[in-house]
Amino acid sequence: MRSNDNYMEFIMYKDYCLANGTFARNSPQHNTVWLDDMYMSIPAIINMGKLTGDAKYYDEAVKQVL
């Protein structure tokens, strides 16, 4: 597995999320949403969609924006 695969695996399936799937954190407080998570993750997800052609990445990026 390449390192970018590890990053995508974490972003898509292991990162902490709210019940509705929004990326969130448990630090400094439980269920905090940081703009930085959106700013950093969405471009990576979109680029992975472009690289693989898999629509699941585009769907996830749209879900995070909405």
PDBQT receptor file of N, H, CA, C and O in Angstrom, charges set to zero:
ATOM      1  N   MET A   1       0.845  -1.177   0.000  1.00  0.00    +0.000 N 
ATOM      2  CA  MET A   1       0.000   0.000   0.000  1.00  0.00    +0.000 C 
ATOM      3  C   MET A   1       0.892   1.244   0.000  1.00  0.00    +0.000 C 
ATOM      4  O   MET A   1       1.792   1.371   0.830  1.00  0.00    +0.000 OA
ATOM      5  N   ARG A   2       0.634   2.153  -0.934  1.00  0.00    +0.000 N 
ATOM      6  H   ARG A   2      -0.097   2.050  -1.608  1.00  0.00    +0.000 HD
ATOM      7  CA  ARG A   2       1.404   3.396  -0.991  1.00  0.00    +0.000 C 
ATOM      8  C   ARG A   2       0.972   4.321   0.136  1.00  0.00    +0.000 C 
ATOM      9  O   ARG A   2      -0.123   4.181   0.681  1.00  0.00    +0.000 OA
ATOM     10  N   SER A   3       1.850   5.279   0.486  1.00  0.00    +0.000 N 
ATOM     11  H   SER A   3       2.739   5.392   0.044  1.00  0.00    +0.000 HD
ATOM     12  CA  SER A   3       1.542   6.176   1.610  1.00  0.00    +0.000 C 
ATOM     13  C   SER A   3       0.303   7.000   1.349  1.00  0.00    +0.000 C 
ATOM     14  O   SER A   3      -0.457   7.252   2.284  1.00  0.00    +0.000 OA
ATOM     15  N   ASN A   4       0.054   7.448   0.084  1.00  0.00    +0.000 N 
ATOM     16  H   ASN A   4       0.671   7.243  -0.676  1.00  0.00    +0.000 HD
ATOM     17  CA  ASN A   4      -1.163   8.219  -0.168  1.00  0.00    +0.000 C 
ATOM     18  C   ASN A   4      -2.404   7.359   0.020  1.00  0.00    +0.000 C 
ATOM     19  O   ASN A   4      -3.468   7.879   0.358  1.00  0.00    +0.000 OA
ATOM     20  N   ASP A   5      -2.288   6.058  -0.192  1.00  0.00    +0.000 N 
ATOM     21  H   ASP A   5      -1.424   5.635  -0.466  1.00  0.00    +0.000 HD
ATOM     22  CA  ASP A   5      -3.406   5.154   0.092  1.00  0.00    +0.000 C 
ATOM     23  C   ASP A   5      -3.700   5.128   1.591  1.00  0.00    +0.000 C 
ATOM     24  O   ASP A   5      -4.860   5.087   1.999  1.00  0.00    +0.000 OA
ATOM     25  N   ASN A   6      -2.648   5.153   2.406  1.00  0.00    +0.000 N 
ATOM     26  H   ASN A   6      -1.705   5.187   2.075  1.00  0.00    +0.000 HD
ATOM     27  CA  ASN A   6      -2.830   5.173   3.860  1.00  0.00    +0.000 C 
ATOM     28  C   ASN A   6      -3.549   6.442   4.296  1.00  0.00    +0.000 C 
ATOM     29  O   ASN A   6      -4.440   6.398   5.143  1.00  0.00    +0.000 OA
ATOM     30  N   TYR A   7      -3.157   7.577   3.712  1.00  0.00    +0.000 N 
ATOM     31  H   TYR A   7      -2.433   7.612   3.023  1.00  0.00    +0.000 HD
ATOM     32  CA  TYR A   7      -3.803   8.842   4.060  1.00  0.00    +0.000 C 
ATOM     33  C   TYR A   7      -5.275   8.821   3.668  1.00  0.00    +0.000 C 
ATOM     34  O   TYR A   7      -6.133   9.235   4.447  1.00  0.00    +0.000 OA
ATOM     35  N   MET A   8      -5.563   8.348   2.485  1.00  0.00    +0.000 N 
ATOM     36  H   MET A   8      -4.865   8.011   1.852  1.00  0.00    +0.000 HD
ATOM     37  CA  MET A   8      -6.950   8.312   2.030  1.00  0.00    +0.000 C 
ATOM     38  C   MET A   8      -7.782   7.344   2.863  1.00  0.00    +0.000 C 
ATOM     39  O   MET A   8      -8.946   7.613   3.159  1.00  0.00    +0.000 OA
ATOM     40  N   GLU A   9      -7.189   6.233   3.235  1.00  0.00    +0.000 N 
ATOM     41  H   GLU A   9      -6.243   6.015   2.995  1.00  0.00    +0.000 HD
ATOM     42  CA  GLU A   9      -7.879   5.272   4.101  1.00  0.00    +0.000 C 
ATOM     43  C   GLU A   9      -8.272   5.943   5.415  1.00  0.00    +0.000 C 
ATOM     44  O   GLU A   9      -9.382   5.747   5.909  1.00  0.00    +0.000 OA
ATOM     45  N   PHE A  10      -7.362   6.732   5.978  1.00  0.00    +0.000 N 
ATOM     46  H   PHE A  10      -6.460   6.891   5.576  1.00  0.00    +0.000 HD
ATOM     47  CA  PHE A  10      -7.656   7.426   7.224  1.00  0.00    +0.000 C 
ATOM     48  C   PHE A  10      -8.733   8.489   7.018  1.00  0.00    +0.000 C 
ATOM     49  O   PHE A  10      -9.701   8.547   7.777  1.00  0.00    +0.000 OA
ATOM     50  N   ILE A  11      -8.570   9.324   6.003  1.00  0.00    +0.000 N 
ATOM     51  H   ILE A  11      -7.784   9.277   5.387  1.00  0.00    +0.000 HD
ATOM     52  CA  ILE A  11      -9.535  10.406   5.769  1.00  0.00    +0.000 C 
ATOM     53  C   ILE A  11     -10.929   9.848   5.500  1.00  0.00    +0.000 C 
ATOM     54  O   ILE A  11     -11.912  10.345   6.049  1.00  0.00    +0.000 OA
ATOM     55  N   MET A  12     -11.018   8.842   4.676  1.00  0.00    +0.000 N 
ATOM     56  H   MET A  12     -10.219   8.438   4.230  1.00  0.00    +0.000 HD
ATOM     57  CA  MET A  12     -12.325   8.338   4.252  1.00  0.00    +0.000 C 
ATOM     58  C   MET A  12     -13.006   7.449   5.299  1.00  0.00    +0.000 C 
ATOM     59  O   MET A  12     -14.232   7.454   5.407  1.00  0.00    +0.000 OA
ATOM     60  N   TYR A  13     -12.227   6.694   6.063  1.00  0.00    +0.000 N 
ATOM     61  H   TYR A  13     -11.230   6.690   5.974  1.00  0.00    +0.000 HD
ATOM     62  CA  TYR A  13     -12.858   5.658   6.889  1.00  0.00    +0.000 C 
ATOM     63  C   TYR A  13     -12.501   5.670   8.376  1.00  0.00    +0.000 C 
ATOM     64  O   TYR A  13     -13.211   5.056   9.173  1.00  0.00    +0.000 OA
ATOM     65  N   LYS A  14     -11.436   6.343   8.766  1.00  0.00    +0.000 N 
ATOM     66  H   LYS A  14     -10.860   6.842   8.118  1.00  0.00    +0.000 HD
ATOM     67  CA  LYS A  14     -10.989   6.239  10.159  1.00  0.00    +0.000 C 
ATOM     68  C   LYS A  14     -11.014   7.555  10.920  1.00  0.00    +0.000 C 
ATOM     69  O   LYS A  14     -10.994   7.561  12.151  1.00  0.00    +0.000 OA
ATOM     70  N   ASP A  15     -11.059   8.665  10.201  1.00  0.00    +0.000 N 
ATOM     71  H   ASP A  15     -11.076   8.660   9.202  1.00  0.00    +0.000 HD
ATOM     72  CA  ASP A  15     -11.069   9.971  10.857  1.00  0.00    +0.000 C 
ATOM     73  C   ASP A  15     -12.361  10.128  11.660  1.00  0.00    +0.000 C 
ATOM     74  O   ASP A  15     -13.407   9.608  11.272  1.00  0.00    +0.000 OA
ATOM     75  N   TYR A  16     -12.281  10.833  12.756  1.00  0.00    +0.000 N 
ATOM     76  H   TYR A  16     -11.431  11.255  13.071  1.00  0.00    +0.000 HD
ATOM     77  CA  TYR A  16     -13.458  11.048  13.595  1.00  0.00    +0.000 C 
ATOM     78  C   TYR A  16     -14.458  11.943  12.869  1.00  0.00    +0.000 C 
ATOM     79  O   TYR A  16     -14.078  12.946  12.265  1.00  0.00    +0.000 OA
ATOM     80  N   CYS A  17     -15.729  11.578  12.931  1.00  0.00    +0.000 N 
ATOM     81  H   CYS A  17     -16.038  10.763  13.422  1.00  0.00    +0.000 HD
ATOM     82  CA  CYS A  17     -16.800  12.337  12.278  1.00  0.00    +0.000 C 
ATOM     83  C   CYS A  17     -18.001  12.468  13.216  1.00  0.00    +0.000 C 
ATOM     84  O   CYS A  17     -18.195  11.671  14.133  1.00  0.00    +0.000 OA
ATOM     85  N   LEU A  18     -18.792  13.501  12.951  1.00  0.00    +0.000 N 
ATOM     86  H   LEU A  18     -18.633  14.149  12.206  1.00  0.00    +0.000 HD
ATOM     87  CA  LEU A  18     -20.077  13.628  13.637  1.00  0.00    +0.000 C 
ATOM     88  C   LEU A  18     -21.021  12.544  13.127  1.00  0.00    +0.000 C 
ATOM     89  O   LEU A  18     -20.693  11.834  12.177  1.00  0.00    +0.000 OA
ATOM     90  N   ALA A  19     -22.177  12.413  13.743  1.00  0.00    +0.000 N 
ATOM     91  H   ALA A  19     -22.444  12.989  14.516  1.00  0.00    +0.000 HD
ATOM     92  CA  ALA A  19     -23.140  11.389  13.353  1.00  0.00    +0.000 C 
ATOM     93  C   ALA A  19     -23.568  11.535  11.888  1.00  0.00    +0.000 C 
ATOM     94  O   ALA A  19     -23.899  10.544  11.238  1.00  0.00    +0.000 OA
ATOM     95  N   ASN A  20     -23.562  12.769  11.367  1.00  0.00    +0.000 N 
ATOM     96  H   ASN A  20     -23.292  13.575  11.895  1.00  0.00    +0.000 HD
ATOM     97  CA  ASN A  20     -23.967  12.985   9.976  1.00  0.00    +0.000 C 
ATOM     98  C   ASN A  20     -22.809  12.837   8.992  1.00  0.00    +0.000 C 
ATOM     99  O   ASN A  20     -23.000  13.037   7.792  1.00  0.00    +0.000 OA
ATOM    100  N   GLY A  21     -21.613  12.492   9.472  1.00  0.00    +0.000 N 
ATOM    101  H   GLY A  21     -21.458  12.329  10.447  1.00  0.00    +0.000 HD
ATOM    102  CA  GLY A  21     -20.468  12.263   8.608  1.00  0.00    +0.000 C 
ATOM    103  C   GLY A  21     -19.532  13.439   8.455  1.00  0.00    +0.000 C 
ATOM    104  O   GLY A  21     -18.514  13.319   7.774  1.00  0.00    +0.000 OA
ATOM    105  N   THR A  22     -19.838  14.577   9.066  1.00  0.00    +0.000 N 
ATOM    106  H   THR A  22     -20.665  14.675   9.619  1.00  0.00    +0.000 HD
ATOM    107  CA  THR A  22     -18.978  15.749   8.993  1.00  0.00    +0.000 C 
ATOM    108  C   THR A  22     -17.693  15.499   9.768  1.00  0.00    +0.000 C 
ATOM    109  O   THR A  22     -17.727  15.035  10.908  1.00  0.00    +0.000 OA
ATOM    110  N   PHE A  23     -16.549  15.812   9.140  1.00  0.00    +0.000 N 
ATOM    111  H   PHE A  23     -16.522  16.189   8.215  1.00  0.00    +0.000 HD
ATOM    112  CA  PHE A  23     -15.278  15.664   9.840  1.00  0.00    +0.000 C 
ATOM    113  C   PHE A  23     -15.275  16.532  11.094  1.00  0.00    +0.000 C 
ATOM    114  O   PHE A  23     -15.696  17.688  11.059  1.00  0.00    +0.000 OA
ATOM    115  N   ALA A  24     -14.801  15.971  12.193  1.00  0.00    +0.000 N 
ATOM    116  H   ALA A  24     -14.459  15.032  12.221  1.00  0.00    +0.000 HD
ATOM    117  CA  ALA A  24     -14.801  16.680  13.472  1.00  0.00    +0.000 C 
ATOM    118  C   ALA A  24     -13.605  16.218  14.304  1.00  0.00    +0.000 C 
ATOM    119  O   ALA A  24     -12.814  15.373  13.885  1.00  0.00    +0.000 OA
ATOM    120  N   ARG A  25     -13.506  16.797  15.484  1.00  0.00    +0.000 N 
ATOM    121  H   ARG A  25     -14.148  17.483  15.825  1.00  0.00    +0.000 HD
ATOM    122  CA  ARG A  25     -12.436  16.431  16.429  1.00  0.00    +0.000 C 
ATOM    123  C   ARG A  25     -13.018  16.308  17.831  1.00  0.00    +0.000 C 
ATOM    124  O   ARG A  25     -14.072  16.864  18.141  1.00  0.00    +0.000 OA
ATOM    125  N   ASN A  26     -12.312  15.575  18.657  1.00  0.00    +0.000 N 
ATOM    126  H   ASN A  26     -11.456  15.123  18.405  1.00  0.00    +0.000 HD
ATOM    127  CA  ASN A  26     -12.677  15.471  20.068  1.00  0.00    +0.000 C 
ATOM    128  C   ASN A  26     -11.749  16.291  20.950  1.00  0.00    +0.000 C 
ATOM    129  O   ASN A  26     -11.790  16.175  22.174  1.00  0.00    +0.000 OA
ATOM    130  N   SER A  27     -10.919  17.113  20.338  1.00  0.00    +0.000 N 
ATOM    131  H   SER A  27     -10.886  17.207  19.343  1.00  0.00    +0.000 HD
ATOM    132  CA  SER A  27      -9.989  17.942  21.092  1.00  0.00    +0.000 C 
ATOM    133  C   SER A  27      -9.926  19.307  20.422  1.00  0.00    +0.000 C 
ATOM    134  O   SER A  27      -9.788  19.353  19.199  1.00  0.00    +0.000 OA
ATOM    135  N   PRO A  28     -10.015  20.370  21.108  1.00  0.00    +0.000 N 
ATOM    136  CA  PRO A  28      -9.952  20.542  22.549  1.00  0.00    +0.000 C 
ATOM    137  C   PRO A  28     -11.270  20.228  23.249  1.00  0.00    +0.000 C 
ATOM    138  O   PRO A  28     -11.290  20.046  24.466  1.00  0.00    +0.000 OA
ATOM    139  N   GLN A  29     -12.367  20.163  22.505  1.00  0.00    +0.000 N 
ATOM    140  H   GLN A  29     -12.351  20.311  21.517  1.00  0.00    +0.000 HD
ATOM    141  CA  GLN A  29     -13.651  19.792  23.094  1.00  0.00    +0.000 C 
ATOM    142  C   GLN A  29     -14.314  18.743  22.213  1.00  0.00    +0.000 C 
ATOM    143  O   GLN A  29     -14.018  18.633  21.024  1.00  0.00    +0.000 OA
ATOM    144  N   HIS A  30     -15.206  17.984  22.809  1.00  0.00    +0.000 N 
ATOM    145  H   HIS A  30     -15.447  18.073  23.775  1.00  0.00    +0.000 HD
ATOM    146  CA  HIS A  30     -15.902  16.921  22.101  1.00  0.00    +0.000 C 
ATOM    147  C   HIS A  30     -16.731  17.488  20.949  1.00  0.00    +0.000 C 
ATOM    148  O   HIS A  30     -17.429  18.489  21.109  1.00  0.00    +0.000 OA
ATOM    149  N   ASN A  31     -16.647  16.841  19.798  1.00  0.00    +0.000 N 
ATOM    150  H   ASN A  31     -16.080  16.027  19.668  1.00  0.00    +0.000 HD
ATOM    151  CA  ASN A  31     -17.433  17.177  18.601  1.00  0.00    +0.000 C 
ATOM    152  C   ASN A  31     -17.219  18.597  18.102  1.00  0.00    +0.000 C 
ATOM    153  O   ASN A  31     -18.178  19.283  17.750  1.00  0.00    +0.000 OA
ATOM    154  N   THR A  32     -15.964  19.043  18.070  1.00  0.00    +0.000 N 
ATOM    155  H   THR A  32     -15.185  18.485  18.356  1.00  0.00    +0.000 HD
ATOM    156  CA  THR A  32     -15.690  20.356  17.494  1.00  0.00    +0.000 C 
ATOM    157  C   THR A  32     -15.423  20.210  16.003  1.00  0.00    +0.000 C 
ATOM    158  O   THR A  32     -14.802  19.242  15.564  1.00  0.00    +0.000 OA
ATOM    159  N   VAL A  33     -15.895  21.175  15.235  1.00  0.00    +0.000 N 
ATOM    160  H   VAL A  33     -16.399  21.961  15.592  1.00  0.00    +0.000 HD
ATOM    161  CA  VAL A  33     -15.694  21.196  13.789  1.00  0.00    +0.000 C 
ATOM    162  C   VAL A  33     -14.705  22.312  13.482  1.00  0.00    +0.000 C 
ATOM    163  O   VAL A  33     -14.906  23.458  13.885  1.00  0.00    +0.000 OA
ATOM    164  N   TRP A  34     -13.648  21.974  12.774  1.00  0.00    +0.000 N 
ATOM    165  H   TRP A  34     -13.485  21.044  12.447  1.00  0.00    +0.000 HD
ATOM    166  CA  TRP A  34     -12.605  22.939  12.451  1.00  0.00    +0.000 C 
ATOM    167  C   TRP A  34     -12.597  23.188  10.944  1.00  0.00    +0.000 C 
ATOM    168  O   TRP A  34     -12.660  22.246  10.153  1.00  0.00    +0.000 OA
ATOM    169  N   LEU A  35     -12.521  24.438  10.558  1.00  0.00    +0.000 N 
ATOM    170  H   LEU A  35     -12.470  25.203  11.200  1.00  0.00    +0.000 HD
ATOM    171  CA  LEU A  35     -12.429  24.789   9.150  1.00  0.00    +0.000 C 
ATOM    172  C   LEU A  35     -11.191  24.155   8.521  1.00  0.00    +0.000 C 
ATOM    173  O   LEU A  35     -11.205  23.790   7.346  1.00  0.00    +0.000 OA
ATOM    174  N   ASP A  36     -10.140  24.027   9.291  1.00  0.00    +0.000 N 
ATOM    175  H   ASP A  36     -10.129  24.323  10.246  1.00  0.00    +0.000 HD
ATOM    176  CA  ASP A  36      -8.907  23.436   8.793  1.00  0.00    +0.000 C 
ATOM    177  C   ASP A  36      -9.130  22.020   8.270  1.00  0.00    +0.000 C 
ATOM    178  O   ASP A  36      -8.521  21.631   7.273  1.00  0.00    +0.000 OA
ATOM    179  N   ASP A  37      -9.984  21.251   8.917  1.00  0.00    +0.000 N 
ATOM    180  H   ASP A  37     -10.479  21.567   9.726  1.00  0.00    +0.000 HD
ATOM    181  CA  ASP A  37     -10.271  19.894   8.450  1.00  0.00    +0.000 C 
ATOM    182  C   ASP A  37     -10.907  19.917   7.068  1.00  0.00    +0.000 C 
ATOM    183  O   ASP A  37     -10.587  19.087   6.217  1.00  0.00    +0.000 OA
ATOM    184  N   MET A  38     -11.797  20.858   6.849  1.00  0.00    +0.000 N 
ATOM    185  H   MET A  38     -12.057  21.532   7.540  1.00  0.00    +0.000 HD
ATOM    186  CA  MET A  38     -12.435  21.004   5.543  1.00  0.00    +0.000 C 
ATOM    187  C   MET A  38     -11.416  21.482   4.503  1.00  0.00    +0.000 C 
ATOM    188  O   MET A  38     -11.351  20.953   3.393  1.00  0.00    +0.000 OA
ATOM    189  N   TYR A  39     -10.629  22.481   4.877  1.00  0.00    +0.000 N 
ATOM    190  H   TYR A  39     -10.682  22.911   5.779  1.00  0.00    +0.000 HD
ATOM    191  CA  TYR A  39      -9.641  23.081   3.991  1.00  0.00    +0.000 C 
ATOM    192  C   TYR A  39      -8.586  22.064   3.550  1.00  0.00    +0.000 C 
ATOM    193  O   TYR A  39      -8.124  22.098   2.410  1.00  0.00    +0.000 OA
ATOM    194  N   MET A  40      -8.215  21.173   4.447  1.00  0.00    +0.000 N 
ATOM    195  H   MET A  40      -8.590  21.146   5.373  1.00  0.00    +0.000 HD
ATOM    196  CA  MET A  40      -7.156  20.215   4.138  1.00  0.00    +0.000 C 
ATOM    197  C   MET A  40      -7.680  18.924   3.496  1.00  0.00    +0.000 C 
ATOM    198  O   MET A  40      -7.012  18.352   2.635  1.00  0.00    +0.000 OA
ATOM    199  N   SER A  41      -8.845  18.470   3.899  1.00  0.00    +0.000 N 
ATOM    200  H   SER A  41      -9.388  18.935   4.598  1.00  0.00    +0.000 HD
ATOM    201  CA  SER A  41      -9.307  17.165   3.442  1.00  0.00    +0.000 C 
ATOM    202  C   SER A  41     -10.008  17.194   2.094  1.00  0.00    +0.000 C 
ATOM    203  O   SER A  41      -9.809  16.290   1.283  1.00  0.00    +0.000 OA
ATOM    204  N   ILE A  42     -10.820  18.205   1.837  1.00  0.00    +0.000 N 
ATOM    205  H   ILE A  42     -10.982  18.939   2.496  1.00  0.00    +0.000 HD
ATOM    206  CA  ILE A  42     -11.605  18.216   0.602  1.00  0.00    +0.000 C 
ATOM    207  C   ILE A  42     -10.716  18.226  -0.647  1.00  0.00    +0.000 C 
ATOM    208  O   ILE A  42     -10.974  17.450  -1.567  1.00  0.00    +0.000 OA
ATOM    209  N   PRO A  43      -9.675  19.076  -0.719  1.00  0.00    +0.000 N 
ATOM    210  CA  PRO A  43      -8.812  18.998  -1.909  1.00  0.00    +0.000 C 
ATOM    211  C   PRO A  43      -8.155  17.625  -2.085  1.00  0.00    +0.000 C 
ATOM    212  O   PRO A  43      -8.024  17.142  -3.210  1.00  0.00    +0.000 OA
ATOM    213  N   ALA A  44      -7.747  17.000  -0.988  1.00  0.00    +0.000 N 
ATOM    214  H   ALA A  44      -7.854  17.392  -0.075  1.00  0.00    +0.000 HD
ATOM    215  CA  ALA A  44      -7.135  15.667  -1.084  1.00  0.00    +0.000 C 
ATOM    216  C   ALA A  44      -8.144  14.645  -1.614  1.00  0.00    +0.000 C 
ATOM    217  O   ALA A  44      -7.809  13.807  -2.451  1.00  0.00    +0.000 OA
ATOM    218  N   ILE A  45      -9.363  14.725  -1.125  1.00  0.00    +0.000 N 
ATOM    219  H   ILE A  45      -9.635  15.406  -0.446  1.00  0.00    +0.000 HD
ATOM    220  CA  ILE A  45     -10.401  13.791  -1.570  1.00  0.00    +0.000 C 
ATOM    221  C   ILE A  45     -10.718  14.002  -3.057  1.00  0.00    +0.000 C 
ATOM    222  O   ILE A  45     -10.851  13.036  -3.808  1.00  0.00    +0.000 OA
ATOM    223  N   ILE A  46     -10.837  15.255  -3.472  1.00  0.00    +0.000 N 
ATOM    224  H   ILE A  46     -10.729  16.040  -2.862  1.00  0.00    +0.000 HD
ATOM    225  CA  ILE A  46     -11.128  15.549  -4.878  1.00  0.00    +0.000 C 
ATOM    226  C   ILE A  46      -9.993  15.063  -5.776  1.00  0.00    +0.000 C 
ATOM    227  O   ILE A  46     -10.233  14.477  -6.832  1.00  0.00    +0.000 OA
ATOM    228  N   ASN A  47      -8.763  15.309  -5.352  1.00  0.00    +0.000 N 
ATOM    229  H   ASN A  47      -8.568  15.785  -4.495  1.00  0.00    +0.000 HD
ATOM    230  CA  ASN A  47      -7.635  14.842  -6.156  1.00  0.00    +0.000 C 
ATOM    231  C   ASN A  47      -7.600  13.324  -6.272  1.00  0.00    +0.000 C 
ATOM    232  O   ASN A  47      -7.224  12.790  -7.316  1.00  0.00    +0.000 OA
ATOM    233  N   MET A  48      -7.983  12.633  -5.220  1.00  0.00    +0.000 N 
ATOM    234  H   MET A  48      -8.288  13.067  -4.372  1.00  0.00    +0.000 HD
ATOM    235  CA  MET A  48      -8.033  11.170  -5.284  1.00  0.00    +0.000 C 
ATOM    236  C   MET A  48      -9.125  10.729  -6.260  1.00  0.00    +0.000 C 
ATOM    237  O   MET A  48      -8.958   9.745  -6.981  1.00  0.00    +0.000 OA
ATOM    238  N   GLY A  49     -10.240  11.459  -6.281  1.00  0.00    +0.000 N 
ATOM    239  H   GLY A  49     -10.376  12.259  -5.696  1.00  0.00    +0.000 HD
ATOM    240  CA  GLY A  49     -11.283  11.160  -7.257  1.00  0.00    +0.000 C 
ATOM    241  C   GLY A  49     -10.788  11.351  -8.674  1.00  0.00    +0.000 C 
ATOM    242  O   GLY A  49     -11.085  10.548  -9.558  1.00  0.00    +0.000 OA
ATOM    243  N   LYS A  50     -10.036  12.410  -8.889  1.00  0.00    +0.000 N 
ATOM    244  H   LYS A  50      -9.795  13.063  -8.171  1.00  0.00    +0.000 HD
ATOM    245  CA  LYS A  50      -9.472  12.668 -10.215  1.00  0.00    +0.000 C 
ATOM    246  C   LYS A  50      -8.470  11.581 -10.595  1.00  0.00    +0.000 C 
ATOM    247  O   LYS A  50      -8.441  11.123 -11.737  1.00  0.00    +0.000 OA
ATOM    248  N   LEU A  51      -7.655  11.177  -9.635  1.00  0.00    +0.000 N 
ATOM    249  H   LEU A  51      -7.678  11.549  -8.707  1.00  0.00    +0.000 HD
ATOM    250  CA  LEU A  51      -6.635  10.161  -9.881  1.00  0.00    +0.000 C 
ATOM    251  C   LEU A  51      -7.248   8.797 -10.202  1.00  0.00    +0.000 C 
ATOM    252  O   LEU A  51      -6.800   8.109 -11.119  1.00  0.00    +0.000 OA
ATOM    253  N   THR A  52      -8.273   8.416  -9.442  1.00  0.00    +0.000 N 
ATOM    254  H   THR A  52      -8.637   8.975  -8.697  1.00  0.00    +0.000 HD
ATOM    255  CA  THR A  52      -8.840   7.071  -9.591  1.00  0.00    +0.000 C 
ATOM    256  C   THR A  52     -10.066   7.013 -10.493  1.00  0.00    +0.000 C 
ATOM    257  O   THR A  52     -10.380   5.963 -11.054  1.00  0.00    +0.000 OA
ATOM    258  N   GLY A  53     -10.762   8.148 -10.634  1.00  0.00    +0.000 N 
ATOM    259  H   GLY A  53     -10.507   9.001 -10.179  1.00  0.00    +0.000 HD
ATOM    260  CA  GLY A  53     -12.016   8.148 -11.392  1.00  0.00    +0.000 C 
ATOM    261  C   GLY A  53     -13.184   7.586 -10.601  1.00  0.00    +0.000 C 
ATOM    262  O   GLY A  53     -14.273   7.412 -11.148  1.00  0.00    +0.000 OA
ATOM    263  N   ASP A  54     -12.976   7.301  -9.330  1.00  0.00    +0.000 N 
ATOM    264  H   ASP A  54     -12.092   7.442  -8.885  1.00  0.00    +0.000 HD
ATOM    265  CA  ASP A  54     -14.014   6.713  -8.487  1.00  0.00    +0.000 C 
ATOM    266  C   ASP A  54     -14.926   7.809  -7.925  1.00  0.00    +0.000 C 
ATOM    267  O   ASP A  54     -14.455   8.721  -7.246  1.00  0.00    +0.000 OA
ATOM    268  N   ALA A  55     -16.209   7.721  -8.204  1.00  0.00    +0.000 N 
ATOM    269  H   ALA A  55     -16.592   6.980  -8.756  1.00  0.00    +0.000 HD
ATOM    270  CA  ALA A  55     -17.182   8.741  -7.798  1.00  0.00    +0.000 C 
ATOM    271  C   ALA A  55     -17.339   8.847  -6.291  1.00  0.00    +0.000 C 
ATOM    272  O   ALA A  55     -17.814   9.873  -5.805  1.00  0.00    +0.000 OA
ATOM    273  N   LYS A  56     -16.956   7.825  -5.532  1.00  0.00    +0.000 N 
ATOM    274  H   LYS A  56     -16.570   6.991  -5.927  1.00  0.00    +0.000 HD
ATOM    275  CA  LYS A  56     -17.129   7.894  -4.075  1.00  0.00    +0.000 C 
ATOM    276  C   LYS A  56     -16.352   9.055  -3.477  1.00  0.00    +0.000 C 
ATOM    277  O   LYS A  56     -16.768   9.625  -2.468  1.00  0.00    +0.000 OA
ATOM    278  N   TYR A  57     -15.227   9.412  -4.090  1.00  0.00    +0.000 N 
ATOM    279  H   TYR A  57     -14.890   8.949  -4.910  1.00  0.00    +0.000 HD
ATOM    280  CA  TYR A  57     -14.434  10.529  -3.577  1.00  0.00    +0.000 C 
ATOM    281  C   TYR A  57     -15.145  11.864  -3.826  1.00  0.00    +0.000 C 
ATOM    282  O   TYR A  57     -15.172  12.732  -2.953  1.00  0.00    +0.000 OA
ATOM    283  N   TYR A  58     -15.707  12.016  -5.001  1.00  0.00    +0.000 N 
ATOM    284  H   TYR A  58     -15.685  11.311  -5.710  1.00  0.00    +0.000 HD
ATOM    285  CA  TYR A  58     -16.458  13.236  -5.290  1.00  0.00    +0.000 C 
ATOM    286  C   TYR A  58     -17.692  13.337  -4.400  1.00  0.00    +0.000 C 
ATOM    287  O   TYR A  58     -18.026  14.414  -3.907  1.00  0.00    +0.000 OA
ATOM    288  N   ASP A  59     -18.360  12.214  -4.199  1.00  0.00    +0.000 N 
ATOM    289  H   ASP A  59     -18.088  11.339  -4.600  1.00  0.00    +0.000 HD
ATOM    290  CA  ASP A  59     -19.540  12.197  -3.326  1.00  0.00    +0.000 C 
ATOM    291  C   ASP A  59     -19.176  12.626  -1.902  1.00  0.00    +0.000 C 
ATOM    292  O   ASP A  59     -19.909  13.388  -1.273  1.00  0.00    +0.000 OA
ATOM    293  N   GLU A  60     -18.051  12.138  -1.404  1.00  0.00    +0.000 N 
ATOM    294  H   GLU A  60     -17.455  11.519  -1.916  1.00  0.00    +0.000 HD
ATOM    295  CA  GLU A  60     -17.605  12.503  -0.050  1.00  0.00    +0.000 C 
ATOM    296  C   GLU A  60     -17.257  13.983   0.022  1.00  0.00    +0.000 C 
ATOM    297  O   GLU A  60     -17.607  14.651   0.995  1.00  0.00    +0.000 OA
ATOM    298  N   ALA A  61     -16.578  14.502  -0.985  1.00  0.00    +0.000 N 
ATOM    299  H   ALA A  61     -16.294  13.959  -1.775  1.00  0.00    +0.000 HD
ATOM    300  CA  ALA A  61     -16.228  15.928  -0.984  1.00  0.00    +0.000 C 
ATOM    301  C   ALA A  61     -17.480  16.793  -0.961  1.00  0.00    +0.000 C 
ATOM    302  O   ALA A  61     -17.547  17.766  -0.211  1.00  0.00    +0.000 OA
ATOM    303  N   VAL A  62     -18.470  16.448  -1.773  1.00  0.00    +0.000 N 
ATOM    304  H   VAL A  62     -18.416  15.657  -2.382  1.00  0.00    +0.000 HD
ATOM    305  CA  VAL A  62     -19.729  17.206  -1.793  1.00  0.00    +0.000 C 
ATOM    306  C   VAL A  62     -20.424  17.115  -0.445  1.00  0.00    +0.000 C 
ATOM    307  O   VAL A  62     -20.947  18.113   0.051  1.00  0.00    +0.000 OA
ATOM    308  N   LYS A  63     -20.437  15.927   0.154  1.00  0.00    +0.000 N 
ATOM    309  H   LYS A  63     -20.012  15.116  -0.249  1.00  0.00    +0.000 HD
ATOM    310  CA  LYS A  63     -21.074  15.747   1.463  1.00  0.00    +0.000 C 
ATOM    311  C   LYS A  63     -20.414  16.642   2.505  1.00  0.00    +0.000 C 
ATOM    312  O   LYS A  63     -21.104  17.238   3.333  1.00  0.00    +0.000 OA
ATOM    313  N   GLN A  64     -19.096  16.743   2.474  1.00  0.00    +0.000 N 
ATOM    314  H   GLN A  64     -18.535  16.259   1.802  1.00  0.00    +0.000 HD
ATOM    315  CA  GLN A  64     -18.390  17.583   3.451  1.00  0.00    +0.000 C 
ATOM    316  C   GLN A  64     -18.713  19.063   3.259  1.00  0.00    +0.000 C 
ATOM    317  O   GLN A  64     -18.859  19.797   4.237  1.00  0.00    +0.000 OA
ATOM    318  N   VAL A  65     -18.824  19.504   2.012  1.00  0.00    +0.000 N 
ATOM    319  H   VAL A  65     -18.705  18.908   1.217  1.00  0.00    +0.000 HD
ATOM    320  CA  VAL A  65     -19.148  20.905   1.748  1.00  0.00    +0.000 C 
ATOM    321  C   VAL A  65     -20.570  21.223   2.215  1.00  0.00    +0.000 C 
ATOM    322  O   VAL A  65     -20.816  22.246   2.854  1.00  0.00    +0.000 OA
ATOM    323  N   LEU A  66     -21.480  20.339   1.886  1.00  0.00    +0.000 N 
ATOM    324  H   LEU A  66     -21.280  19.509   1.367  1.00  0.00    +0.000 HD
ATOM    325  CA  LEU A  66     -22.883  20.581   2.275  1.00  0.00    +0.000 C 
ATOM    326  C   LEU A  66     -23.076  20.499   3.778  1.00  0.00    +0.000 C 
ATOM    327  O   LEU A  66     -24.192  20.677   4.268  1.00  0.00    +0.000 OA
TER     328      LEU A  66
